[in-house]
Each structure stands twice: as structure tokens, then as C-alpha cells.
Amino acid sequence: MRARYRIPLNAALTVTALSAATAAYAAGYEVRSFRLRRASVPVLAPGMSPLRVLHVSDIHMVSGQRKKQQWLQSLAALRPDFVVNTGDNLSDPEAVPEVLDALGPLMEFPGAYVFGSNDYYAPVPRNPARYLAERVSGRHGLNGNAAPRNVPRNPWWELRDAFDQAGWANLTNTRARLKAAGAEIALTGLDDPHIKRDRYHEVTGGPDRDADLALAVVHAPYLRALDAFTADGYPLILAGHTHGGQICVPFYGALVTNCDLDAARVKGLSTHETAGHRTYLHVSAGCGTNRYTPFRLACPPEATLLTLTPRES
């Protein structure tokens, strides 16, 4: 009896030790292991000079996160031609000054933004296992969620006013233009589909044809938004929200996306097709986490420098 008992006990101790080490790595190291990704996207007209766009997303700032603030500030040294922020800047209603301090150097460049649900509403504790259970059941994220009730609001209007004052284009269910490196860029954005604030009927009609480049921007890459942008002929869609899966299986990838996007496209550059149309999609894994789930595994926090290049003739 003693010998038979010793083997499973040792195995249990080993599993416990590995679990503790993994949790310590995910919460203590990887969540602060910030990375810059790079990718090239051939979406410009032949003969145009390349454009560099810095895509930042899902900062989820909590007061006191100095390393994150310093890393975001350092991205200004890249000298992007313009910046796109795809939302979820906050995970703490007191963190607006720290978000603005972190993004201050980047706000010296032309830019545009949309908000996500965590810009509007304060975070609440959730069991991370719920995302996996909903994904397995097939119920999760098919249409998004109604705006939460009885949840404190974040001071999103303070972010909006600061971004607007810096000259960043507010793309909340609307269109805007910006000039960067001599190019005229037409942008179309949606409010967050995750809480059903998207109103595509207000921006339908396709990209402005007289611009040098047209981009589509949305926080959460729900298929209804991707399908609409793609069918209307936008060459590139930028989104965030997924955190790249946040807790991934090494050498396998993400298990969840927190929306109806498939896990194979949970982060990075891919394509989206619908009704005979095809477009590029870039989903940022973001550089933060909800304050109640402050860990990442096999999915470091990131921003992406996209180099937009001429397409083939």
C-alpha cells in the first residue's frame, strides 16, 4: 500500500510545483515582458512611399504600472507616421492621468482611436474559466453582450477630450481624415461591438475613393464588423480586444478569443474573406490585462509597427 501511494503523491507534488511555477511566470514575468511586433502589409497604391503605423491596444492601465507607462513612452522613438489606438485603455477609473502620460509622446504624431468596453465601464471580477467554458459550448461571443447594468463608469470622456485636443481622430461610428507623411488617409471606425455599440449603418458605403489609403478600425473583431468592412472594400482592418488569447498553450496557441473570431486569427496579420471580397486583418494582442486577471502565458504583451507597402500592380 505504501509503495502504491507514493507514486501518485509524488506526481501530485510535481504537478502542484509546475502549476505554481507557471502561475508565477505568467503573473510575475511574462505580463511585463513587453514586445514590439513588426509586419508589412501591401495595401498602398503602386508607386507610393511606405507608411509606418503604430498599432497600440488594450493597455488596461492600472495606477502604478510604471514599467508599462515607460515602455509605451519609449515607442515614440520609432517615429511612426501615424498611430492607431484600438481601445480598452483603462482598467482603473483613477488611471486616466497615467494613460495620458504614457501616450503623451505618441500623441505628438497624427493618430486615430476607438474605445472598447473597458474605456466605458469599470472592470469587474470574472472567473477566467468562464471564457473557456463558453467557447467549448459555442455560446460565447456570437453577437456581443448588452452594455452592463449597475457597473460604475470609467471617465472615458476625459480620454476622449485629451485625444481630441491632441488632434487624434475620434472614429466612434464615424469617418475621419488625417494626413501623414504627405499621404491622405481616410479612416472609418465603429464603436465596440462587444457591448453592441457598433452602428455600421451610420458609416456604410465603402471607403473614400479620393484618399491615398483607406483603413477600417474597430475594437472587437466580431465577424459582423469584419464582414461589413470587407464587403465594402476596405483593404485593411485594425482591431484589438482578444489579448491574443492571453492564456495560451505553448506550441499550440490560443484557446479563446472573447468574440466569434476563430482562434487561428486571434492575433497578428491574417486575411478575412466574405462574399467574394478579401481584406487584410491585423489583431493586436494588446499590452495589458484586466486588473482582476493580471497574467499572460505564451502570449507576451505587445504593440505592432505595421509597414504599409505598395501592392503589386
N, C-alpha and C positions, 0 to 999 in steps of 0.2 A: 504493500500500500504506500509506503513512504517513497519508493522509487517512482511509482506511477504519479504521485502528486508533485514531485519535484520538477518534472519537465514542464507541465503547464504553468506552474508558478513562475519558473524562470522565463518562460515565454511571455507571460503577462507582465512581468517586470521589464522585460526588454521592450515590449510594445509601449508600456507606460513611459519609459525613458525616451524612446524615439518620439512619442507624441509630445512630450514636454519640450524636447529639443526643437522639434518642428514649430511648435507654437512660439517658442522664444525667438526663433529665427524670423518667423513671419511677422511677429509684433515688434521685435526689437531691432531687427536689421533691415529686412527687405522693404518694409514700409517706408524707410527713409533712404533707400538706395535709388536715388533719382537718376533717370536716364534720358538722354536725348536720342530720339529715333530720327532717321533720315529716310526719305523716299522721293522718287522722281515720278511725276505724272505728266504724260504727254497730252496736254489739253489746250495748248495755245495754238494760234494760227501759225502756219508756216512763215518763217522769217522773223517772228517776234523774239525778242531777247528773253531769256528765262526770268521768272519771277520767283521769289522765295517767300513763302507764307509760313509763319509760325502758328501751329495749332495747339492751343492750350485748353484743358478741360478738366472738370471735376476736381477742382482744387480742394473743396471741402475744408476750408480753413477753420482751425480751432485756435483760439487765443494761446499764444506761447509757442507756436510751431515755428521757431526761428530758422531752423535749417531749411524748411520748405520755403519760407519767405526769401531767404538769401539765395537759394537755388533759382527761384523764379526771377529775382532781380538780375541774376547773372546771365539769363537768356538774352538780355538786351545786347550783350556783346556779339551776338550772332548777326546783328544789323539786318533783320528781316525787312523785306519790302512792305509787308503788312502783317497784321496779327488777326487771327480769328479765335474768339473765346466762345466755346460751346456750352457754357453754363455749369451750374452747381458749384458756385464759388464758395458757398458758406456751409459750415456745419456747426455754427455757433453764432447766435444773434449779436454777440459782442465783438465779432471778428471783422466787421466791415473795415475799420481803420487798417488792420493788418493785411487784408486783401488789397486794399488800395496802395499800401506801402510796398507790398510785394510786386504788384503790377505797375507801379509808378514808372519805372524806366521803360517798360514796354508801351505805356500809353503815350510816349513821345512819338511813336510810329503810327501810321494810319491803321485803323482796325475796325472790327465789327464784332457784334456779340448777340447771343440769345441767352435766355435764362432757362434753368432747369427747376424742377420741383423744390430742390433744397435751397434755392435762392429765395423762393417764396415762403416756404414753411420750415419751421424748426424741426430737426431730426427727432425721431422717437426710437426707443429701443425695439429691435426686432430680432427674432431668432434667425440666424443665418441659414439654418437647416430648412427654413420655410421656402427659400428660393429653390433649393434642390427638389423639395417635395412637390412644389407647384410645377417645376419643369418636367419632372417624371410623369405627373398626372396629365400634363398637356393643358392645364387650365391657366397657366401663368402668362400674363402679358399680352393676351390676344388683342385686346382693344385699349389697354391702358386702364388706369384707375381714376375714379372720380376724385376731385380735389378733396383732401382730407378735411374732416369736420373736427371742431374743437381742438385744433392744433395751433399753437402760437405761430404767428407770422414772423418771418425774418424781415429786417428792414431793407428789402430789396430796392426800394426807391432811392436809398442813399447810394447804392451801387450804380443804379441807372443814371442818377444825376451826375455822378463823378465821371462815368464812362462818356456820357453825352458831352460834358464840358470839355473832356479831352479830345473830342472830335470823333470818337468811335461811333459807328453807325448802329443804331438800335434796329434789329431785324425781327421784332416781335410781330409776327403775322403781317409783314410788310416788305417792301422793296427799298433799296438804297443804292447809292453810287459812292465809290471812292476812287481816288487817283493814287497810284503807287508806281514809282519808277517810270513815270511817263505813260503808264497804261490806264485806261478807263475800265474799271471793274464794276459790273452790275451784280448785286447780291440780292437774293430772295431768301427770307427766313420764316420759320414757323416757331410759335410758342410751343411749350413742351407737350408732346403727345402722351407722355407717361401719365399726366394728370388731365388729359383731354382738353388742353387749351389750344391745340392746333386748329387753325381755320384756313384750310387750303383754298377755299372758295374766294378768299379775300386777295389771294396772290396768283390765282391761276392765269394761264395764258402763255406760259413759257418765258424764257429769258429775253432780255432786251437785245435785239439783234445789232444795234449800233455800237455796242460796247466791245472792247478788245477781249474781254473774258467774262463769263457768267458763272457764278457759284451759287449753290444751294446750301443752306445752313439750318441745322436743327439739333436740339439737344439729344433726344432719344430716337434711335434709328428704328422706329416701328415701320413695318412693311407698308402701311398705307401711305406714310410720308415718302418713303423711298420710291414706291410705285408712282406716286403723283409727280414727283420731281423728274423721275426718269422718263415717264411718258411725255412730259412737257419739253424734254430735250436738254436738260442741264448736263454739262459734261462732267461735273464733279460735285459730290455731296460730302459735306463735313459734318460729323456727329460725335457724340461722346456717350455718357450715361452708363455704359456697360462695365466700366472699370476693368475691361479685358477679361472679365470673369472673376477677377480679384483673388479667388482661391482656386488655383489650377492644379491639375495633376502633372507633375514633371514628365516630359517626353510624350504627353498626351494632349494637354491643353485645357480649355475652359469647359466647365460643366453647365454653367448657366450664363445667361445674357441679360436677365432682368427685363426682357421685352420679347417680342416674337421673332427677332432676328436669329438665324441659326448660329450655333456656337463656332462654326468654322470661320465666320467673319466677325468675331467678337472684338477684334482689334486689328489695326493696321490697314493696309491698302488692299482692296479687292474690287470686284465689279458687281453691279446689280443690273438685272435684266427684267423687263416686263413688256408684254405686248409688242415684241419685236424691236424694242429700244434697249440700249445698253449704255451704262454710265459708270464712271469710277466712284467708289465709295471709300472714304477714309474715316475709320472709327478710332478715336483716341482712347487708350486705356486709362487716361487721366493720371493725375499726380496726387490724389488724396483718397480718403475713405470716409464713410460715415463715422462720426465720432464714437459710436457705440460698437463698431466692428473695426478697430484700428489695426488691421493686419492684412498682409498680402503674402501669397505663396506662388512661386513660379510665375509671377506677374508684376515686375517692378513698376513703380510709379514713373510716369513719363510725360514728355511733350514731344511734338514731332515738327521737324523742319522739312516742309514739303517744297521741293524744287519743281516748279511748273515749267515744262519744256514744250517746244513746238511739236505738234503731232505730225505724222507722216503725211505728205501731200496726197 
